[in-house]
Amino acid sequence: KQSEVNSETASLKTAISGLNTDKVELENQLKIAQGKTETDFSMESWTVLSTAKNKAQEVKDNGTATQEQINEAEKSLKTALADLSVDKTALG
């Protein structure tokens, strides 16, 4: 019985922590990322951005995400955006 109580307590704590989160900056970074066009950037930097964007979207859509998870996803996405490099192959 105690294990059930512990499990339920953990579930409630997770749910409560999700109630007091701020996703505004994460949403802003996602909008910026969604405005980028794959063909404008190198494959390598686009892959990093795409991965960070997908993870950020998952965190944004997760109703029980903690503020720490939100902040980490935002930081990763912001870094990936800053590290985008222009694809210069077409300039040849």
SEVO-135360 format. One record per atom (N, C-alpha, C): residue number from 1; residue in three letters; atom name; z, y, x. Coordinates in nm, 2 decimals, decimal comma. Each point is the difference from the previous one (the first is absolute). Example, Ala and Ser with C-alpha at 12.3 -4.5 7.8 and 13.67 -1.06 7.14 Angstrom:
<recs>
{1; "ALA"; "N"; {0,78; -0,57; 1,32}};
{1; "ALA"; "CA"; {0,00; 0,12; -0,09}};
{1; "ALA"; "C"; {0,00; 0,12; 0,09}};
{2; "SER"; "N"; {-0,07; 0,11; -0,04}};
{2; "SER"; "CA"; {0,00; 0,11; 0,09}};
{2; "SER"; "C"; {0,08; 0,11; -0,08}};
</recs>
This chain:
<recs>
{1; "LYS"; "N"; {0,00; -0,12; 0,08}};
{1; "LYS"; "CA"; {0,00; 0,12; -0,08}};
{1; "LYS"; "C"; {0,00; 0,13; 0,08}};
{2; "GLN"; "N"; {0,08; 0,00; 0,11}};
{2; "GLN"; "CA"; {0,00; 0,11; 0,09}};
{2; "GLN"; "C"; {-0,14; 0,04; 0,06}};
{3; "SER"; "N"; {-0,07; -0,11; 0,03}};
{3; "SER"; "CA"; {-0,14; 0,03; 0,05}};
{3; "SER"; "C"; {-0,08; 0,07; -0,10}};
{4; "GLU"; "N"; {0,01; -0,04; -0,13}};
{4; "GLU"; "CA"; {-0,07; 0,07; -0,10}};
{4; "GLU"; "C"; {0,04; 0,14; -0,02}};
{5; "VAL"; "N"; {0,13; 0,03; 0,01}};
{5; "VAL"; "CA"; {0,05; 0,14; -0,01}};
{5; "VAL"; "C"; {-0,06; 0,08; 0,12}};
{6; "ASN"; "N"; {0,01; -0,06; 0,12}};
{6; "ASN"; "CA"; {-0,05; 0,07; 0,12}};
{6; "ASN"; "C"; {-0,15; 0,03; -0,01}};
{7; "SER"; "N"; {-0,08; -0,10; -0,06}};
{7; "SER"; "CA"; {-0,14; 0,02; -0,01}};
{7; "SER"; "C"; {-0,03; 0,11; -0,11}};
{8; "GLU"; "N"; {0,07; 0,00; -0,11}};
{8; "GLU"; "CA"; {-0,02; 0,11; -0,10}};
{8; "GLU"; "C"; {0,05; 0,13; 0,05}};
{9; "THR"; "N"; {0,10; 0,01; 0,08}};
{9; "THR"; "CA"; {0,05; 0,12; 0,06}};
{9; "THR"; "C"; {-0,11; 0,06; 0,09}};
{10; "ALA"; "N"; {-0,05; -0,09; 0,08}};
{10; "ALA"; "CA"; {-0,11; 0,05; 0,10}};
{10; "ALA"; "C"; {-0,12; 0,05; -0,08}};
{11; "SER"; "N"; {-0,04; -0,07; -0,11}};
{11; "SER"; "CA"; {-0,11; 0,05; -0,08}};
{11; "SER"; "C"; {0,03; 0,13; -0,06}};
{12; "LEU"; "N"; {0,12; 0,02; -0,05}};
{12; "LEU"; "CA"; {0,03; 0,13; -0,06}};
{12; "LEU"; "C"; {0,00; 0,11; 0,10}};
{13; "LYS"; "N"; {0,05; -0,03; 0,12}};
{13; "LYS"; "CA"; {0,00; 0,11; 0,11}};
{13; "LYS"; "C"; {-0,14; 0,04; 0,03}};
{14; "THR"; "N"; {-0,09; -0,10; 0,01}};
{14; "THR"; "CA"; {-0,14; 0,03; 0,03}};
{14; "THR"; "C"; {-0,06; 0,08; -0,11}};
{15; "ALA"; "N"; {0,03; -0,03; -0,12}};
{15; "ALA"; "CA"; {-0,06; 0,07; -0,12}};
{15; "ALA"; "C"; {0,06; 0,14; 0,00}};
{16; "ILE"; "N"; {0,12; 0,02; 0,03}};
{16; "ILE"; "CA"; {0,06; 0,13; 0,00}};
{16; "ILE"; "C"; {-0,05; 0,09; 0,11}};
{17; "SER"; "N"; {-0,02; -0,06; 0,12}};
{17; "SER"; "CA"; {-0,05; 0,08; 0,11}};
{17; "SER"; "C"; {-0,14; 0,04; -0,03}};
{18; "GLY"; "N"; {-0,08; -0,07; -0,08}};
{18; "GLY"; "CA"; {-0,13; 0,04; -0,04}};
{18; "GLY"; "C"; {-0,01; 0,12; -0,09}};
{19; "LEU"; "N"; {0,11; 0,02; -0,07}};
{19; "LEU"; "CA"; {0,01; 0,11; -0,10}};
{19; "LEU"; "C"; {0,01; 0,14; 0,07}};
{20; "ASN"; "N"; {0,05; 0,00; 0,12}};
{20; "ASN"; "CA"; {0,02; 0,13; 0,07}};
{20; "ASN"; "C"; {-0,09; 0,02; 0,11}};
{21; "THR"; "N"; {-0,12; -0,03; -0,01}};
{21; "THR"; "CA"; {-0,10; 0,01; 0,11}};
{21; "THR"; "C"; {-0,09; 0,12; -0,02}};
{22; "ASP"; "N"; {-0,06; 0,05; 0,10}};
{22; "ASP"; "CA"; {-0,09; 0,11; 0,00}};
{22; "ASP"; "C"; {-0,13; -0,04; 0,06}};
{23; "LYS"; "N"; {-0,10; -0,01; -0,08}};
{23; "LYS"; "CA"; {-0,13; -0,05; 0,05}};
{23; "LYS"; "C"; {-0,11; 0,11; 0,00}};
{24; "VAL"; "N"; {0,04; 0,13; -0,02}};
{24; "VAL"; "CA"; {-0,09; 0,11; 0,00}};
{24; "VAL"; "C"; {-0,09; 0,01; 0,12}};
{25; "GLU"; "N"; {0,07; 0,00; 0,12}};
{25; "GLU"; "CA"; {-0,08; 0,01; 0,12}};
{25; "GLU"; "C"; {-0,09; -0,12; 0,03}};
{26; "LEU"; "N"; {0,05; -0,12; -0,04}};
{26; "LEU"; "CA"; {-0,08; -0,12; 0,02}};
{26; "LEU"; "C"; {-0,12; 0,02; -0,09}};
{27; "GLU"; "N"; {0,01; 0,04; -0,12}};
{27; "GLU"; "CA"; {-0,11; 0,02; -0,09}};
{27; "GLU"; "C"; {-0,10; 0,11; 0,05}};
{28; "ASN"; "N"; {0,05; 0,10; 0,06}};
{28; "ASN"; "CA"; {-0,08; 0,10; 0,06}};
{28; "ASN"; "C"; {-0,09; -0,05; 0,12}};
{29; "GLN"; "N"; {0,07; -0,08; 0,08}};
{29; "GLN"; "CA"; {-0,07; -0,07; 0,12}};
{29; "GLN"; "C"; {-0,11; -0,09; -0,06}};
{30; "LEU"; "N"; {0,03; -0,08; -0,10}};
{30; "LEU"; "CA"; {-0,09; -0,09; -0,06}};
{30; "LEU"; "C"; {-0,13; 0,08; -0,05}};
{31; "LYS"; "N"; {0,02; 0,11; -0,07}};
{31; "LYS"; "CA"; {-0,11; 0,08; -0,05}};
{31; "LYS"; "C"; {-0,09; 0,05; 0,12}};
{32; "ILE"; "N"; {0,06; 0,04; 0,11}};
{32; "ILE"; "CA"; {-0,07; 0,04; 0,12}};
{32; "ILE"; "C"; {-0,08; -0,12; 0,05}};
{33; "ALA"; "N"; {0,06; -0,11; 0,01}};
{33; "ALA"; "CA"; {-0,07; -0,12; 0,05}};
{33; "ALA"; "C"; {-0,11; -0,05; -0,09}};
{34; "GLN"; "N"; {0,02; 0,01; -0,13}};
{34; "GLN"; "CA"; {-0,10; -0,04; -0,09}};
{34; "GLN"; "C"; {-0,12; 0,10; 0,00}};
{35; "GLY"; "N"; {0,02; 0,12; 0,05}};
{35; "GLY"; "CA"; {-0,11; 0,09; 0,01}};
{35; "GLY"; "C"; {-0,09; -0,02; 0,13}};
{36; "LYS"; "N"; {0,04; -0,09; 0,08}};
{36; "LYS"; "CA"; {-0,08; -0,02; 0,13}};
{36; "LYS"; "C"; {-0,11; -0,10; -0,03}};
{37; "THR"; "N"; {-0,11; 0,01; 0,08}};
{37; "THR"; "CA"; {-0,11; -0,09; -0,02}};
{37; "THR"; "C"; {-0,02; -0,09; 0,12}};
{38; "GLU"; "N"; {0,00; -0,13; -0,02}};
{38; "GLU"; "CA"; {0,00; -0,10; 0,10}};
{38; "GLU"; "C"; {-0,11; 0,03; 0,11}};
{39; "THR"; "N"; {-0,12; 0,03; -0,05}};
{39; "THR"; "CA"; {-0,11; 0,02; 0,10}};
{39; "THR"; "C"; {0,01; 0,11; 0,09}};
{40; "ASP"; "N"; {0,10; 0,09; -0,02}};
{40; "ASP"; "CA"; {0,01; 0,12; 0,08}};
{40; "ASP"; "C"; {0,09; -0,03; 0,13}};
{41; "PHE"; "N"; {0,06; -0,12; 0,00}};
{41; "PHE"; "CA"; {0,10; -0,03; 0,10}};
{41; "PHE"; "C"; {-0,03; -0,13; 0,07}};
{42; "SER"; "N"; {0,06; -0,02; 0,12}};
{42; "SER"; "CA"; {-0,02; -0,12; 0,08}};
{42; "SER"; "C"; {0,06; -0,12; -0,08}};
{43; "MET"; "N"; {-0,06; -0,11; 0,02}};
{43; "MET"; "CA"; {0,04; -0,12; -0,07}};
{43; "MET"; "C"; {0,15; -0,03; 0,03}};
{44; "GLU"; "N"; {0,04; 0,01; 0,13}};
{44; "GLU"; "CA"; {0,13; -0,03; 0,04}};
{44; "GLU"; "C"; {0,11; 0,09; -0,07}};
{45; "SER"; "N"; {-0,03; 0,13; 0,00}};
{45; "SER"; "CA"; {0,10; 0,10; -0,06}};
{45; "SER"; "C"; {0,00; -0,02; -0,15}};
{46; "TRP"; "N"; {-0,12; -0,03; -0,06}};
{46; "TRP"; "CA"; {-0,01; -0,02; -0,14}};
{46; "TRP"; "C"; {0,08; -0,12; -0,05}};
{47; "THR"; "N"; {-0,01; -0,11; 0,08}};
{47; "THR"; "CA"; {0,08; -0,12; -0,03}};
{47; "THR"; "C"; {0,15; 0,03; 0,00}};
{48; "VAL"; "N"; {0,05; 0,07; 0,10}};
{48; "VAL"; "CA"; {0,14; 0,04; 0,00}};
{48; "VAL"; "C"; {0,04; 0,08; -0,12}};
{49; "LEU"; "N"; {-0,09; 0,10; -0,04}};
{49; "LEU"; "CA"; {0,03; 0,08; -0,12}};
{49; "LEU"; "C"; {0,00; -0,09; -0,12}};
{50; "SER"; "N"; {-0,10; -0,08; -0,01}};
{50; "SER"; "CA"; {-0,01; -0,09; -0,12}};
{50; "SER"; "C"; {0,12; -0,09; -0,02}};
{51; "THR"; "N"; {0,05; -0,05; 0,11}};
{51; "THR"; "CA"; {0,12; -0,08; -0,01}};
{51; "THR"; "C"; {0,12; 0,08; -0,04}};
{52; "ALA"; "N"; {0,02; 0,12; 0,06}};
{52; "ALA"; "CA"; {0,11; 0,08; -0,04}};
{52; "ALA"; "C"; {-0,01; 0,05; -0,14}};
{53; "LYS"; "N"; {-0,12; 0,03; -0,04}};
{53; "LYS"; "CA"; {-0,03; 0,05; -0,14}};
{53; "LYS"; "C"; {0,04; -0,11; -0,10}};
{54; "ASN"; "N"; {-0,04; -0,12; 0,02}};
{54; "ASN"; "CA"; {0,03; -0,11; -0,09}};
{54; "ASN"; "C"; {0,15; -0,03; -0,01}};
{55; "LYS"; "N"; {0,07; 0,01; 0,12}};
{55; "LYS"; "CA"; {0,14; -0,02; 0,00}};
{55; "LYS"; "C"; {0,07; 0,11; -0,07}};
{56; "ALA"; "N"; {-0,05; 0,13; 0,02}};
{56; "ALA"; "CA"; {0,06; 0,11; -0,07}};
{56; "ALA"; "C"; {-0,02; -0,01; -0,15}};
{57; "GLN"; "N"; {-0,11; -0,05; -0,05}};
{57; "GLN"; "CA"; {-0,03; -0,02; -0,14}};
{57; "GLN"; "C"; {0,10; -0,10; -0,06}};
{58; "GLU"; "N"; {0,02; -0,11; 0,08}};
{58; "GLU"; "CA"; {0,09; -0,10; -0,05}};
{58; "GLU"; "C"; {0,14; 0,05; -0,02}};
{59; "VAL"; "N"; {0,05; 0,08; 0,10}};
{59; "VAL"; "CA"; {0,13; 0,06; 0,00}};
{59; "VAL"; "C"; {0,01; 0,10; -0,12}};
{60; "LYS"; "N"; {-0,11; 0,08; -0,02}};
{60; "LYS"; "CA"; {0,00; 0,10; -0,11}};
{60; "LYS"; "C"; {0,01; -0,07; -0,13}};
{61; "ASP"; "N"; {-0,07; -0,12; -0,02}};
{61; "ASP"; "CA"; {0,00; -0,07; -0,12}};
{61; "ASP"; "C"; {0,12; -0,08; -0,02}};
{62; "ASN"; "N"; {0,09; -0,02; 0,10}};
{62; "ASN"; "CA"; {0,11; -0,09; -0,01}};
{62; "ASN"; "C"; {0,12; 0,09; -0,06}};
{63; "GLY"; "N"; {0,04; -0,04; -0,12}};
{63; "GLY"; "CA"; {0,11; 0,07; -0,06}};
{63; "GLY"; "C"; {0,13; -0,01; 0,06}};
{64; "THR"; "N"; {0,02; -0,10; 0,09}};
{64; "THR"; "CA"; {0,13; -0,03; 0,06}};
{64; "THR"; "C"; {-0,01; 0,04; 0,15}};
{65; "ALA"; "N"; {-0,10; 0,07; 0,05}};
{65; "ALA"; "CA"; {-0,01; 0,03; 0,14}};
{65; "ALA"; "C"; {0,12; 0,09; 0,03}};
{66; "THR"; "N"; {0,05; -0,02; 0,12}};
{66; "THR"; "CA"; {0,11; 0,09; 0,05}};
{66; "THR"; "C"; {-0,06; 0,12; 0,06}};
{67; "GLN"; "N"; {0,09; 0,10; 0,02}};
{67; "GLN"; "CA"; {-0,05; 0,13; 0,06}};
{67; "GLN"; "C"; {-0,04; -0,03; 0,14}};
{68; "GLU"; "N"; {0,07; -0,10; 0,07}};
{68; "GLU"; "CA"; {-0,04; -0,03; 0,14}};
{68; "GLU"; "C"; {-0,14; -0,06; 0,00}};
{69; "GLN"; "N"; {-0,04; -0,09; -0,09}};
{69; "GLN"; "CA"; {-0,13; -0,06; -0,01}};
{69; "GLN"; "C"; {-0,10; 0,11; -0,03}};
{70; "ILE"; "N"; {0,03; 0,09; -0,09}};
{70; "ILE"; "CA"; {-0,09; 0,11; -0,03}};
{70; "ILE"; "C"; {-0,03; 0,09; 0,12}};
{71; "ASN"; "N"; {0,11; 0,04; 0,07}};
{71; "ASN"; "CA"; {-0,01; 0,08; 0,12}};
{71; "ASN"; "C"; {-0,08; -0,07; 0,11}};
{72; "GLU"; "N"; {0,02; -0,13; 0,02}};
{72; "GLU"; "CA"; {-0,08; -0,07; 0,10}};
{72; "GLU"; "C"; {-0,15; -0,01; -0,04}};
{73; "ALA"; "N"; {-0,03; -0,02; -0,13}};
{73; "ALA"; "CA"; {-0,14; -0,01; -0,04}};
{73; "ALA"; "C"; {-0,06; 0,14; 0,02}};
{74; "GLU"; "N"; {0,07; 0,10; -0,04}};
{74; "GLU"; "CA"; {-0,05; 0,14; 0,02}};
{74; "GLU"; "C"; {-0,03; 0,03; 0,15}};
{75; "LYS"; "N"; {0,09; -0,03; 0,08}};
{75; "LYS"; "CA"; {-0,01; 0,02; 0,15}};
{75; "LYS"; "C"; {-0,12; -0,07; 0,05}};
{76; "SER"; "N"; {-0,02; -0,13; -0,03}};
{76; "SER"; "CA"; {-0,11; -0,08; 0,04}};
{76; "SER"; "C"; {-0,13; 0,06; -0,04}};
{77; "LEU"; "N"; {-0,01; 0,04; -0,13}};
{77; "LEU"; "CA"; {-0,12; 0,06; -0,05}};
{77; "LEU"; "C"; {-0,03; 0,14; 0,07}};
{78; "LYS"; "N"; {0,10; 0,08; 0,01}};
{78; "LYS"; "CA"; {-0,02; 0,13; 0,07}};
{78; "LYS"; "C"; {-0,05; -0,02; 0,14}};
{79; "THR"; "N"; {0,05; -0,10; 0,07}};
{79; "THR"; "CA"; {-0,04; -0,03; 0,14}};
{79; "THR"; "C"; {-0,14; -0,05; 0,00}};
{80; "ALA"; "N"; {-0,04; -0,09; -0,09}};
{80; "ALA"; "CA"; {-0,13; -0,05; -0,01}};
{80; "ALA"; "C"; {-0,10; 0,11; -0,03}};
{81; "LEU"; "N"; {0,03; 0,09; -0,09}};
{81; "LEU"; "CA"; {-0,08; 0,12; -0,03}};
{81; "LEU"; "C"; {-0,02; 0,09; 0,13}};
{82; "ALA"; "N"; {0,11; 0,02; 0,07}};
{82; "ALA"; "CA"; {-0,01; 0,09; 0,12}};
{82; "ALA"; "C"; {-0,08; -0,07; 0,11}};
{83; "ASP"; "N"; {0,00; -0,13; 0,00}};
{83; "ASP"; "CA"; {-0,07; -0,07; 0,11}};
{83; "ASP"; "C"; {-0,15; -0,04; -0,04}};
{84; "LEU"; "N"; {-0,05; 0,04; -0,11}};
{84; "LEU"; "CA"; {-0,14; -0,03; -0,04}};
{84; "LEU"; "C"; {-0,09; 0,07; 0,11}};
{85; "SER"; "N"; {-0,09; -0,08; 0,04}};
{85; "SER"; "CA"; {-0,10; 0,06; 0,10}};
{85; "SER"; "C"; {-0,14; -0,01; -0,06}};
{86; "VAL"; "N"; {-0,07; 0,11; 0,02}};
{86; "VAL"; "CA"; {-0,14; 0,01; -0,06}};
{86; "VAL"; "C"; {-0,09; -0,11; 0,07}};
{87; "ASP"; "N"; {-0,09; -0,05; -0,08}};
{87; "ASP"; "CA"; {-0,10; -0,10; 0,04}};
{87; "ASP"; "C"; {-0,11; 0,08; 0,07}};
{88; "LYS"; "N"; {-0,01; -0,01; 0,13}};
{88; "LYS"; "CA"; {-0,11; 0,08; 0,07}};
{88; "LYS"; "C"; {-0,12; -0,08; 0,02}};
{89; "THR"; "N"; {-0,01; -0,12; -0,04}};
{89; "THR"; "CA"; {-0,12; -0,08; 0,02}};
{89; "THR"; "C"; {-0,13; 0,06; -0,06}};
{90; "ALA"; "N"; {0,02; 0,07; -0,11}};
{90; "ALA"; "CA"; {-0,12; 0,05; -0,07}};
{90; "ALA"; "C"; {-0,05; 0,13; 0,08}};
{91; "LEU"; "N"; {0,08; 0,05; 0,08}};
{91; "LEU"; "CA"; {-0,03; 0,13; 0,07}};
{91; "LEU"; "C"; {-0,10; -0,03; 0,12}};
{92; "GLY"; "N"; {0,01; -0,13; 0,05}};
{92; "GLY"; "CA"; {-0,08; -0,05; 0,11}};
{92; "GLY"; "C"; {-0,09; 0,10; 0,07}};
</recs>
